[in-house]
Amino acid sequence: MAKTGLLLTSSLARLPFCLQAARKHVAKTLYIQIEPRSSNIQCVPIYSTAINRIYTSSSIHCNHLDVRVLITNLRGQRVQSLSQQVDVLMFDADVPQAEATLLAEGLRAPSVVQLENPEAVESQGFTTEDGDSPDSYKMHDNVVLGGTFDRLHMGHKILLSNAVLRAKKRLVVGVTDASMVKSKKLPELILPVDQRINDVTNFLKDIDHSLRYEVVPISDPFGPTATDPDMDLIVVSQETQRGGEKVNELRQKNNLNKLQIHCIGMLEGESVSEEDKEVKISSSNQRMDLLGTRIREPEPKGHLEKHPYLIGLLGGIASGKSIMCERFKRFGAAVIDCDKLAHSLYEPGTECFNALKEHFGAGIVGSDGKIDRKILGSIVFSQKEKLEELNGIVWPKLLDAVKVRIEEIRKQGQHRVVFIEAAVLLKAGWQNHVHEVWSLIIPPEEAIRRLQERNNLTEEEAKMRINSQLSNDVIVQHSNVVFSSQWSYEFTEKQAVRAWEILMKDLDTCPEVSSKIYLSNIPEGVEMSSTAGKVIKCRAAVAWKEKQPLTIEEIEVDPPKAHEVRIKILATGVCHTDAYTLGGFDSEGVFPVILGHEGAGIVESVGEGVTGFKEGDHVIPLYIPQCNECKFCKSGKTNLCQKIRVTQEGDHVIPLYIPQCNECKFCKSGKTNLCQKIRVTQVIKCRAAVAWKEKQPLTIEEIEVDPPKAHEVRIKILATGVCHTDAYTLGGFDSEGIFPVILGHEGAGIVESVGEGVTGFKEGDHVIPLYIPQCNECKFCKSGKTNLCQKIRVTQGRGVMPDGTSRFRCRGETVFHFMGTSTFSEYTVVADVSLCRIDRAAPLEKVCLLGCGIPTGYGAALNTAKVEPGTTCVIFGLGCVGLAAAMGCKKAGATRIIGVDLNPGKFDVGRTFGCTEFVNPKDHTRPIQEVLVELTDGGADYTFECIGNVATMRAALEACCKGWGTSVIIGVAAAGQEISTKPFYLVTGRSWKGSAFGGWKSIDSVPMLVGEYLNKELLIDEFVTHTMSLDKINEAFDLMHEGKSIRSVVNF
């Protein structure tokens, strides 16, 4: 099914049939173009009638689609450019096929579909309604309308489209800001005003880009209508007609012209009740429908186990959390009550009790030997820093207790879902320890009323308690699902049921297993000798991806090698373990794979050294081997033979050899994971690109990689990017550069083994090493203001692991680590705070670039600069980081994105990532900042220096607009260099900012970015211009210095 489609139609009568057909082809956005050459559309009221009917009909027949009726096409009789690529073009029977084909070519639509003409439906053009007034025909230079415009629905689109139809030059749209929506129903669920402005702007430019649009926030009911003398017409709905009259009353007081008022009937030609009108056009009802649904998808949490599924449940006082927990218990979930768990931590003799007594003094212990909560409260609630000290002691221990309880539930194996009821979840920063956050909200006045009744408090006392907690707005911003108990018990119950059903649908991914499946009829008299030593082509059921049905494929099976046997399988059972792996529950599952382990057949041929079997023997394959040679076979105490080492395979052959046992049957709680113990003691010999000296080419060496120590992880690197920072250090510009060293910090691979104390990773996990760690313990991680974790900063800068030693040796000499990652090696060791687990579906040779360059530029625009819609941005340097910054600016809604580079070959590339204009300093004799200031009418809103040149850093600042211009330094200058500018540029309001790794909290954010890439919301493939083997890694540096590459990727 296509993401975006365009429906070309000329018949109103056939529209319902066309819409029903279109929804079978389109999943998200449906553009509708009324074919002007074969219709009688000639004037505004006919446009209006047609558009109103289309939107009304689409709300009935394809309400899940974002429908947009194009207007530029009607006026200009031509195809307009669209904000989204059209994947399929559909047209009805009255539209000439040649016309549709021509339009498809103009839009570059890869697919064209002619919709069938339903019987007994005649063609009907678009006509005006009887009784249209002459004013309906009139167009005006300047038109205005206002509203909340929360999650654009059919009513909004009718209003906006009619305003567009009646505007000749300019359309002003006022969008209510946060101060104006407080009185609305569920105001916390109203989208931020910036997002609503962006949504409206995007919609307007999509349907008609011929007008000048001014979409502005308003903090009162009048907005710009109170002062703008150029306005001619205000468009209102029937419900807001009185508001239009109020506008004219104010304009009359302000000696401004009276506006024409055009009222739009939202439900043309229908007789409906007031309740039906509310259902069809009310944003508040839409928000109520959001309760119990996912208002935002969960971010990937690759470091968490998939089972059980963890949900943090929070809400304010008296919001109904306890009742909601009881509901979910009834549905089958386990619930961890953090309030009760916290009380147990205060018991005498516990670690927490002793820590509190030592920190706050013995005076907090009462005569009964227990902590006197009133005394402790009088200390901590009188001083904010004391409360923070208390939380610093209790919260980590509470989190540890929660983890213990989760592990107990996991071992019991009775609950798929665990709710963690924790009021402190957000304040303690525990979002990264749950898969999702669900919350309950009620209006503050309702919470105060309930608290007064429940606790017999005065109104003032209740207000103080409510005001001391997190606001509903903050809670909703961090929630995936929101409930509200402000209405009836039954309505709240429906919300819970809806959320639970959605969750169960997402978790029910393991397919049902049939009792018998026949791949083929087995012929009699199979001749084995004719195929011995040859590659056999046969059929197999292949699992290409987890959670997907098997497909029957023709495969090639190589002849057996030494001590191997090739078998003709005649029958196989289908076991729950097969379903377990296919369902994505196996931590060591790799794809594509041929499942099955309950088979029987006949020996077809044997490899060299096989003496116990011959062709024609009837055999059963065994997933637990028996060699009678290893110490496990000889012991008589276990059946876990360790003779065989299994090669794990993914999209490419991965030479990662792991002693393997059936984890789902034999590595449960209480059992020793023999695989890990064997692997973790081995020194691995592998190849790496070693930098022996600065300014010298790398050499390919055989190195030794020691096993991981406590809180370390050893990784098999499968791909790595080659970044300017690697060249910066190799070139001798890095003040912390130390040699010999293994460079590389843009890698991706698979966990080979883990050290003691590592709980977030296991063998087989797909991971990305991170040069910016995230410990969630240091003051920098806790602050929320920066991503610059300091946990291992000192040792990382010295090129060693946290214990002060290296894991690399070459030619008997210690080799240093680089940025805590060292990805120019087939195997590397990193700290567990410098690693994130990612979705197995992501191609490692692509997402390795999320280790540095792409997030650095992308985040600099979104996180550091916080680029606003409609602004102008200038990017100095169109390498990987600069292009990623352009992509971030485009994502943020910047209108002009100007690329600056000395290489004109970068300009065409820049368009792919969002650049709208380009400047080559070589084409100008004046300083580049002067050129840019003139080009941008006083300076850019945002500039980004992505080169690492102090001269361009100054130019970037001075190219900013005074008053608010922000320049972000991303490029790293050589050691010892300093930046300068005239103080005047800073005094007049420009600001300099620095950005490392785009401001992303690494462990939290990189898996999210991987998810965006898999959802085709983030470009990565386009950055990769060259791929090569490790032997040719020096060529990657040459391509970089010559300006011939964006990113080169080395595949191991």
Secondary structure, 3 states (H helix, E strand, C coil): CEEEEEEEECCCCCHHHHHHHHCCCEEEEEEEEECHHHCCCCCHHHHHHHHHHHHHHHHHHCCCCEEEECCHHHHHCCCCCCCCCCCEEEECCCCCHHHHHHHHHHHCCCEEEECCCCCCCCCCCCCCCCCCCHHHHCCEEEEEEEECCCCCCHHHHHHHHHHHHCEEEEEEEEEECHHHCCCCCCHHHCCCHHHHHHHHHHHHHHHCCCCEEEEEEECCCCHHHHCCCCCCEEEEEHHHHHHHHHHHHHHHHCCCCCCEEEEECCCCCCCCCHHHHHHHHCHHHHHHHHCCCECCCCCCCCCCCCCCEEEEEEECCCCCHHHHHHHHHHHCCEEEEHHHHHHHHCCCCCHHHHHHHHHHCHHHECCCCCECHHHHHHHHCCCHHHHHHHHHHHHHHHHHHHHHHHHHHHHHCCCCEEEEECCCCCCCCCHHHCCEEEEEECCHHHHHHHHHHHHCCCHHHHHHHHHCCCCHHHHHHCCCEEEECCCCHHHHHHHHHHHHHHHHHHHCCCCCCCCCCCCCCCCCCCCCCCCCCCCEEEEEEEECCCCCCCEEEEEEECCCCCCCEEEEEEEEECCHHHHHHHCCCCCCCCCCECCCCEEEEEEEEECCCCCCCCCCCEECCCCCCCCCCCHHHHHCCCCCCCCCEEEEECCCEEEEEEECCCHHHHCCCCCCCHHHHHHCCCCEEEEEEEECCCCCCCEEEEEEECCCCCCEEEEEEEEEEECHHHHHHHCCCCCCCCCCECCCCEEEEEEEEECCCCCCCCCCCEEEECCCCCCCCCHHHHHCCCCCCCCCHHHHHCCCCCCCCCCEEECCEEEECCCCCCCCECEEEEECCCEEECCCCCCHHHHHHHHCHHHHHHHHHHHHCCCCCCCEEEEECCCHHHHHHHHHHHHHCCCEEEEECCCCCHHHHHHHHCCCEEECHHHCCCCHHHHHHHHCCCCECEEEECCCCHHHHHHHHHCECCCCCEEEECCCCCCCCCCCCCHHHHHCCCEEEECCHHHCCHHHHHHHHHHHHHCCCCCCHHHEEEEECHHHHHHHHHHHHCCCCCEEEEEC
